[in-house]
């Protein structure tokens, strides 16, 4: 039995865009540091942990502010391109959520105070920046040729990286076996060679950027198991990939259980052995491959009604 499926979950950036104009002359190019300090004071007053201002996020904010400043003013209002790819290009890959906050002012003598007043006035935007789930921020301001000052804030909810794939594999096997026991089925025994076969396929998907049971060379699960010298009666495989997920193991098992074919494989009582391999791509996509096996020496499987 072979199940094909794709379970992808990507972060989406939210955007808030505001405008404010007045008759007084503009004093300067804005003050990202002042805005950051005001945000820190507000979070501390609310008992929320401090934000970390990261240079990589500042660079993304500066790039976005420069892009918006160069646009026609009417086009600035609709600019909400996803910021996730820019973060990954700068090495920021382990995040669950990213929110882009953009605000525009014209001819205000106190940009910091005005930006903060506007930010507080928009409930959703203020709730986001005050959330304890937001850990890091990048800020930049820029004055456009037409006099408008652009503020860009990049707000990131960070997640721990998967840097120990062996531990992640153990956790995933334990999670699968816990589900099987809950359903009254026996736990799967891990075969080291089967684990190596599964890990090799996850690494290949991560390295070459595909998601399939069939590798680019045409090999399939049965071929990968044969290469390891493993004899079997039945072999099956589940795969899963995720990015921007706080708990990749929980996400993988939940996705398999929500899919009829994957769930059937995971809960087939005849399977007695498994190998589960994890690999992480450069863009922080986590790949799972789990092989299920009925060894050759096992009795023939029971007929299921």
C-alpha positions as a Markdown table, in Angstrom:
| # | Residue | x | y | z |
|---|---|---|---|---|
| 1 | Unk | 0.0 | 0.0 | 0.0 |
| 2 | Unk | 1.3 | 3.4 | -0.9 |
| 3 | Unk | -0.3 | 6.7 | 0.1 |
| 4 | Unk | 0.5 | 9.9 | -1.7 |
| 5 | Unk | -0.4 | 13.2 | -0.2 |
| 6 | Unk | 0.8 | 16.7 | 0.5 |
| 7 | Unk | 0.3 | 18.5 | 3.8 |
| 8 | Unk | 1.7 | 22.0 | 3.5 |
| 9 | Unk | 1.2 | 24.9 | 6.0 |
| 10 | Unk | 2.8 | 28.2 | 5.3 |
| 11 | Unk | 2.8 | 31.4 | 7.3 |
| 12 | Unk | 0.8 | 34.2 | 5.9 |
| 13 | Unk | 1.8 | 37.8 | 6.5 |
| 14 | Unk | -0.9 | 40.2 | 7.6 |
| 15 | Unk | -0.7 | 43.8 | 6.6 |
| 16 | Unk | -2.1 | 47.0 | 8.2 |
| 17 | Unk | -1.8 | 50.3 | 6.3 |
| 18 | Unk | -2.7 | 53.7 | 7.7 |
| 19 | Unk | -2.6 | 57.3 | 6.5 |
| 20 | Unk | -2.4 | 60.6 | 8.3 |
| 21 | Unk | -1.8 | 64.1 | 7.0 |
| 22 | Unk | -1.6 | 67.6 | 8.6 |
| 23 | Unk | -0.3 | 71.1 | 7.8 |
| 24 | Unk | 2.8 | 71.2 | 10.0 |
| 25 | Unk | 6.2 | 70.7 | 8.4 |
| 26 | Unk | 7.9 | 67.3 | 8.8 |
| 27 | Unk | 10.8 | 67.4 | 11.2 |
| 28 | Unk | 12.9 | 64.4 | 10.1 |
| 29 | Unk | 13.0 | 60.9 | 8.5 |
| 30 | Unk | 11.1 | 59.4 | 11.5 |
| 31 | Unk | 12.7 | 57.6 | 14.4 |
| 32 | Unk | 12.5 | 53.8 | 14.4 |
| 33 | Unk | 14.5 | 53.7 | 17.6 |
| 34 | Unk | 12.0 | 55.9 | 19.3 |
| 35 | Unk | 9.1 | 53.8 | 18.1 |
| 36 | Unk | 10.8 | 50.7 | 19.3 |
| 37 | Unk | 11.3 | 52.2 | 22.8 |
| 38 | Unk | 7.7 | 53.2 | 23.0 |
| 39 | Unk | 6.6 | 49.7 | 22.0 |
| 40 | Unk | 8.8 | 48.3 | 24.7 |
| 41 | Unk | 7.3 | 50.6 | 27.3 |
| 42 | Unk | 3.8 | 49.7 | 26.3 |
| 43 | Unk | 4.5 | 45.9 | 26.5 |
| 44 | Unk | 6.2 | 46.2 | 29.9 |
| 45 | Unk | 3.3 | 48.2 | 31.2 |
| 46 | Unk | 1.0 | 45.4 | 30.1 |
| 47 | Unk | 3.3 | 42.7 | 31.6 |
| 48 | Unk | 4.3 | 41.4 | 28.1 |
| 49 | Unk | 7.9 | 40.2 | 27.5 |
| 50 | Unk | 10.2 | 42.6 | 25.7 |
| 51 | Unk | 10.6 | 42.4 | 21.9 |
| 52 | Unk | 14.0 | 41.6 | 20.4 |
| 53 | Unk | 15.0 | 44.0 | 17.6 |
| 54 | Unk | 16.8 | 41.9 | 15.0 |
| 55 | Unk | 19.1 | 43.5 | 12.4 |
| 56 | Unk | 17.9 | 41.0 | 9.8 |
| 57 | Unk | 14.3 | 42.2 | 10.4 |
| 58 | Unk | 15.4 | 45.8 | 10.3 |
| 59 | Unk | 17.0 | 45.1 | 6.9 |
| 60 | Unk | 13.7 | 43.6 | 5.6 |
| 61 | Unk | 11.8 | 46.6 | 7.0 |
| 62 | Unk | 14.2 | 49.0 | 5.3 |
| 63 | Unk | 13.9 | 47.2 | 2.0 |
| 64 | Unk | 10.1 | 47.3 | 2.1 |
| 65 | Unk | 10.0 | 51.0 | 3.2 |
| 66 | Unk | 12.3 | 51.8 | 0.3 |
| 67 | Unk | 10.1 | 49.9 | -2.1 |
| 68 | Unk | 6.9 | 51.7 | -0.9 |
| 69 | Unk | 8.6 | 55.1 | -0.9 |
| 70 | Unk | 9.4 | 54.6 | -4.6 |
| 71 | Unk | 5.8 | 53.9 | -5.6 |
| 72 | Unk | 3.0 | 56.2 | -6.8 |
| 73 | Unk | 1.1 | 57.2 | -3.7 |
| 74 | Unk | -2.1 | 55.5 | -4.7 |
| 75 | Unk | -0.2 | 52.2 | -5.2 |
| 76 | Unk | 1.3 | 52.4 | -1.7 |
| 77 | Unk | -2.2 | 51.8 | -0.3 |
| 78 | Unk | -2.4 | 48.4 | -1.9 |
| 79 | Unk | 1.1 | 47.2 | -1.3 |
| 80 | Unk | 0.9 | 44.0 | 0.8 |
| 81 | Unk | 3.2 | 41.5 | -0.9 |
| 82 | Unk | 4.2 | 38.6 | 1.4 |
| 83 | Unk | 7.3 | 39.2 | 3.4 |
| 84 | Unk | 8.1 | 35.6 | 4.3 |
| 85 | Unk | 10.4 | 35.0 | 1.2 |
| 86 | Unk | 12.4 | 38.2 | 2.1 |
| 87 | Unk | 12.9 | 36.9 | 5.6 |
| 88 | Unk | 14.2 | 33.5 | 4.4 |
| 89 | Unk | 16.5 | 35.2 | 1.9 |
| 90 | Unk | 18.1 | 36.9 | 4.9 |
| 91 | Unk | 18.4 | 33.7 | 6.9 |
| 92 | Unk | 15.3 | 34.1 | 9.1 |
| 93 | Unk | 13.5 | 30.8 | 8.5 |
| 94 | Unk | 12.2 | 29.5 | 11.8 |
| 95 | Unk | 9.0 | 31.5 | 12.4 |
| 96 | Unk | 5.4 | 30.6 | 12.8 |
| 97 | Unk | 3.9 | 33.9 | 11.8 |
| 98 | Unk | 5.0 | 37.2 | 10.3 |
| 99 | Unk | 3.0 | 40.3 | 10.3 |
| 100 | Unk | 3.8 | 43.4 | 8.3 |
| 101 | Unk | 2.7 | 46.8 | 9.8 |
| 102 | Unk | 2.8 | 49.8 | 7.4 |
| 103 | Unk | 1.9 | 53.4 | 8.2 |
| 104 | Unk | 2.2 | 56.6 | 6.3 |
| 105 | Unk | 2.4 | 60.2 | 7.6 |
| 106 | Unk | 2.6 | 63.6 | 5.9 |
| 107 | Unk | 3.8 | 66.8 | 7.5 |
| 108 | Unk | 3.6 | 65.9 | 11.2 |
| 109 | Unk | 6.3 | 67.4 | 13.5 |
| 110 | Unk | 6.3 | 64.4 | 15.9 |
| 111 | Unk | 6.4 | 61.2 | 13.7 |
| 112 | Unk | 7.1 | 58.9 | 16.7 |
| 113 | Unk | 4.1 | 60.2 | 18.7 |
| 114 | Unk | 1.9 | 60.2 | 15.7 |
| 115 | Unk | 2.8 | 56.7 | 14.6 |
| 116 | Unk | 2.2 | 55.4 | 18.1 |
| 117 | Unk | -1.1 | 57.1 | 18.4 |
| 118 | Unk | -2.2 | 55.6 | 15.1 |
| 119 | Unk | -0.9 | 52.1 | 16.0 |
| 120 | Unk | -2.8 | 52.2 | 19.2 |
| 121 | Unk | -6.0 | 53.3 | 17.4 |
| 122 | Unk | -6.2 | 50.2 | 15.3 |
| 123 | Unk | -7.3 | 47.3 | 17.5 |
| 124 | Unk | -6.1 | 44.4 | 15.4 |
| 125 | Unk | -2.7 | 46.0 | 14.7 |
| 126 | Unk | -2.2 | 46.9 | 18.3 |
| 127 | Unk | -3.3 | 43.5 | 19.6 |
| 128 | Unk | -0.7 | 41.9 | 17.3 |
| 129 | Unk | 2.2 | 44.0 | 18.4 |
| 130 | Unk | 1.2 | 43.6 | 22.1 |
| 131 | Unk | 0.9 | 39.8 | 21.8 |
| 132 | Unk | 3.3 | 37.7 | 23.8 |
| 133 | Unk | 3.5 | 35.4 | 20.8 |
| 134 | Unk | 5.4 | 38.1 | 18.9 |
| 135 | Unk | 9.0 | 37.8 | 19.9 |
| 136 | Unk | 11.0 | 39.9 | 17.4 |
| 137 | Unk | 10.6 | 43.0 | 15.4 |
| 138 | Unk | 12.3 | 45.0 | 12.7 |
| 139 | Unk | 11.5 | 48.7 | 12.1 |
| 140 | Unk | 12.4 | 51.3 | 9.5 |
| 141 | Unk | 11.2 | 54.7 | 8.4 |
| 142 | Unk | 11.8 | 56.4 | 5.1 |
| 143 | Unk | 10.8 | 59.8 | 3.6 |
| 144 | Unk | 9.6 | 59.6 | 0.0 |
| 145 | Unk | 10.2 | 62.2 | -2.6 |
| 146 | Unk | 6.7 | 63.5 | -2.3 |
| 147 | Unk | 7.2 | 64.1 | 1.5 |
| 148 | Unk | 5.3 | 61.2 | 2.8 |
| 149 | Unk | 7.1 | 59.3 | 5.6 |
| 150 | Unk | 6.7 | 55.5 | 5.6 |
| 151 | Unk | 7.0 | 53.3 | 8.7 |
| 152 | Unk | 7.4 | 49.6 | 8.2 |
| 153 | Unk | 7.3 | 47.1 | 11.1 |
| 154 | Unk | 8.1 | 43.4 | 10.6 |
| 155 | Unk | 6.7 | 41.4 | 13.5 |
| 156 | Unk | 7.7 | 37.8 | 13.9 |
| 157 | Unk | 6.5 | 34.9 | 16.1 |
| 158 | Unk | 9.6 | 32.7 | 16.3 |
| 159 | Unk | 9.8 | 29.0 | 16.7 |
| 160 | Unk | 12.6 | 26.7 | 17.9 |
| 161 | Unk | 14.6 | 25.2 | 15.0 |
| 162 | Unk | 14.6 | 21.4 | 14.4 |
| 163 | Unk | 18.3 | 20.9 | 15.0 |
| 164 | Unk | 18.3 | 17.3 | 16.4 |
| 165 | Unk | 16.6 | 15.1 | 13.7 |
| 166 | Unk | 17.3 | 11.9 | 15.7 |
| 167 | Unk | 15.3 | 13.2 | 18.7 |
| 168 | Unk | 12.5 | 14.4 | 16.3 |
| 169 | Unk | 12.4 | 10.9 | 14.8 |
| 170 | Unk | 12.1 | 9.3 | 18.2 |
| 171 | Unk | 9.3 | 11.7 | 19.2 |
| 172 | Unk | 7.4 | 11.0 | 15.9 |
| 173 | Unk | 7.6 | 7.2 | 16.4 |
| 174 | Unk | 6.5 | 7.5 | 20.0 |
| 175 | Unk | 3.5 | 9.7 | 18.8 |
| 176 | Unk | 2.5 | 7.2 | 16.1 |
| 177 | Unk | 2.8 | 4.3 | 18.6 |
| 178 | Unk | 0.7 | 6.2 | 21.1 |
| 179 | Unk | -2.1 | 6.5 | 18.6 |
| 180 | Unk | -1.9 | 2.8 | 17.7 |
| 181 | Unk | -2.1 | 1.8 | 21.4 |
| 182 | Unk | -5.1 | 4.1 | 21.9 |
| 183 | Unk | -6.8 | 2.2 | 19.1 |
| 184 | Unk | -5.9 | -1.2 | 20.5 |
| 185 | Unk | -3.1 | -2.0 | 18.1 |
| 186 | Unk | 0.4 | -3.1 | 18.9 |
| 187 | Unk | 3.3 | -0.6 | 18.9 |
| 188 | Unk | 5.7 | -0.7 | 15.9 |
| 189 | Unk | 9.2 | -1.9 | 16.4 |
| 190 | Unk | 11.9 | 0.3 | 14.9 |
| 191 | Unk | 14.3 | -1.3 | 12.4 |
| 192 | Unk | 17.5 | 0.7 | 12.1 |
| 193 | Unk | 18.0 | -0.2 | 8.4 |
| 194 | Unk | 14.4 | 0.8 | 7.8 |
| 195 | Unk | 15.0 | 4.1 | 9.6 |
| 196 | Unk | 18.1 | 4.7 | 7.4 |
| 197 | Unk | 16.0 | 4.1 | 4.2 |
| 198 | Unk | 13.3 | 6.5 | 5.4 |
| 199 | Unk | 15.8 | 9.2 | 6.4 |
| 200 | Unk | 17.6 | 8.9 | 3.0 |
| 201 | Unk | 14.3 | 9.7 | 1.2 |
| 202 | Unk | 13.5 | 12.6 | 3.5 |
| 203 | Unk | 17.0 | 14.0 | 2.9 |
| 204 | Unk | 16.6 | 13.6 | -0.8 |
| 205 | Unk | 13.3 | 15.5 | -0.8 |
| 206 | Unk | 14.9 | 18.2 | 1.3 |
| 207 | Unk | 17.9 | 18.5 | -0.9 |
| 208 | Unk | 16.2 | 18.4 | -4.3 |
| 209 | Unk | 13.0 | 20.2 | -3.2 |
| 210 | Unk | 10.3 | 17.7 | -4.2 |
| 211 | Unk | 7.6 | 15.9 | -2.3 |
| 212 | Unk | 6.6 | 12.5 | -3.6 |
| 213 | Unk | 6.8 | 8.8 | -2.9 |
| 214 | Unk | 8.6 | 8.4 | -6.2 |
| 215 | Unk | 12.1 | 9.9 | -6.3 |
| 216 | Unk | 13.4 | 11.7 | -9.4 |
| 217 | Unk | 15.4 | 8.5 | -10.3 |
| 218 | Unk | 12.1 | 6.5 | -10.4 |
| 219 | Unk | 12.7 | 4.6 | -7.2 |
| 220 | Unk | 9.7 | 3.9 | -4.9 |
| 221 | Unk | 9.4 | 2.7 | -1.3 |
| 222 | Unk | 9.8 | -1.0 | -2.2 |
| 223 | Unk | 13.0 | -0.1 | -4.1 |
| 224 | Unk | 14.4 | 1.8 | -1.2 |
| 225 | Unk | 13.7 | -1.1 | 1.2 |
| 226 | Unk | 15.2 | -3.7 | -1.1 |
| 227 | Unk | 18.4 | -1.6 | -1.4 |
| 228 | Unk | 18.8 | -2.1 | 2.4 |
| 229 | Unk | 18.5 | -5.8 | 2.1 |
| 230 | Unk | 15.2 | -6.0 | 3.9 |
| 231 | Unk | 12.8 | -8.8 | 3.0 |
| 232 | Unk | 9.1 | -8.1 | 3.6 |
| 233 | Unk | 5.6 | -9.3 | 2.9 |
| 234 | Unk | 4.0 | -5.8 | 2.8 |
| 235 | Unk | 5.6 | -2.4 | 2.8 |
| 236 | Unk | 3.9 | 1.0 | 2.9 |
| 237 | Unk | 5.0 | 4.6 | 3.3 |
| 238 | Unk | 3.6 | 7.9 | 4.7 |
| 239 | Unk | 5.3 | 11.2 | 4.0 |
| 240 | Unk | 4.6 | 14.7 | 5.2 |
| 241 | Unk | 6.2 | 18.2 | 5.0 |
| 242 | Unk | 5.6 | 21.3 | 7.0 |
| 243 | Unk | 7.1 | 24.8 | 7.4 |
| 244 | Unk | 6.4 | 27.5 | 9.9 |
| 245 | Unk | 4.9 | 25.0 | 12.4 |
| 246 | Unk | 5.7 | 25.2 | 16.1 |
| 247 | Unk | 5.5 | 21.4 | 16.6 |
| 248 | Unk | 6.3 | 19.5 | 13.3 |
| 249 | Unk | 5.8 | 16.1 | 15.0 |
| 250 | Unk | 2.3 | 17.0 | 16.1 |
| 251 | Unk | 1.5 | 18.5 | 12.7 |
| 252 | Unk | 2.7 | 15.4 | 10.9 |
| 253 | Unk | 0.7 | 12.9 | 12.9 |
| 254 | Unk | -2.4 | 15.1 | 12.9 |
| 255 | Unk | -2.1 | 15.4 | 9.1 |
| 256 | Unk | -1.8 | 11.7 | 8.7 |
| 257 | Unk | -4.8 | 11.0 | 10.9 |
| 258 | Unk | -6.9 | 13.5 | 9.0 |
| 259 | Unk | -6.2 | 11.8 | 5.7 |
| 260 | Unk | -8.1 | 8.5 | 5.1 |
| 261 | Unk | -5.3 | 6.8 | 3.2 |
| 262 | Unk | -2.5 | 7.9 | 5.6 |
| 263 | Unk | -4.6 | 7.0 | 8.6 |
| 264 | Unk | -5.4 | 3.5 | 7.2 |
| 265 | Unk | -1.6 | 2.9 | 6.8 |
| 266 | Unk | -0.8 | 4.2 | 10.3 |
| 267 | Unk | -3.5 | 2.0 | 11.9 |
| 268 | Unk | -3.0 | -1.2 | 9.9 |
| 269 | Unk | -2.8 | -3.8 | 12.7 |
| 270 | Unk | -0.6 | -6.2 | 10.5 |
| 271 | Unk | 2.3 | -3.8 | 10.4 |
| 272 | Unk | 4.8 | -4.7 | 13.1 |
| 273 | Unk | 8.0 | -2.7 | 12.2 |
| 274 | Unk | 8.8 | 0.8 | 11.1 |
| 275 | Unk | 11.5 | 3.2 | 10.2 |
| 276 | Unk | 11.0 | 7.0 | 10.4 |
| 277 | Unk | 13.4 | 9.5 | 9.0 |
| 278 | Unk | 13.4 | 13.3 | 9.2 |
| 279 | Unk | 15.3 | 15.9 | 7.3 |
| 280 | Unk | 15.3 | 19.7 | 7.3 |
| 281 | Unk | 15.7 | 21.8 | 4.1 |
| 282 | Unk | 17.6 | 25.1 | 4.0 |
| 283 | Unk | 14.3 | 27.0 | 4.0 |
| 284 | Unk | 13.3 | 25.2 | 7.3 |
| 285 | Unk | 10.8 | 22.9 | 5.6 |
| 286 | Unk | 10.7 | 19.7 | 7.7 |
| 287 | Unk | 10.3 | 16.4 | 5.8 |
| 288 | Unk | 9.0 | 13.2 | 7.3 |
| 289 | Unk | 9.1 | 9.7 | 5.8 |
| 290 | Unk | 7.7 | 6.7 | 7.7 |
| 291 | Unk | 8.0 | 3.2 | 6.3 |
| 292 | Unk | 5.7 | 0.4 | 7.6 |
| 293 | Unk | 6.6 | -3.2 | 7.3 |
| 294 | Unk | 5.3 | -6.8 | 7.6 |
| 295 | Unk | 8.6 | -8.8 | 7.6 |
| 296 | Unk | 8.9 | -11.9 | 5.5 |
| 297 | Unk | 9.1 | -14.2 | 8.5 |
| 298 | Unk | 5.8 | -12.9 | 9.8 |
| 299 | Unk | 2.6 | -15.0 | 9.4 |
| 300 | Unk | 0.3 | -14.0 | 6.5 |
| 301 | Unk | -1.8 | -11.0 | 7.4 |
| 302 | Unk | -5.3 | -11.5 | 8.6 |
| 303 | Unk | -8.1 | -11.0 | 6.1 |
| 304 | Unk | -9.9 | -7.7 | 7.0 |
| 305 | Unk | -13.6 | -7.4 | 6.4 |
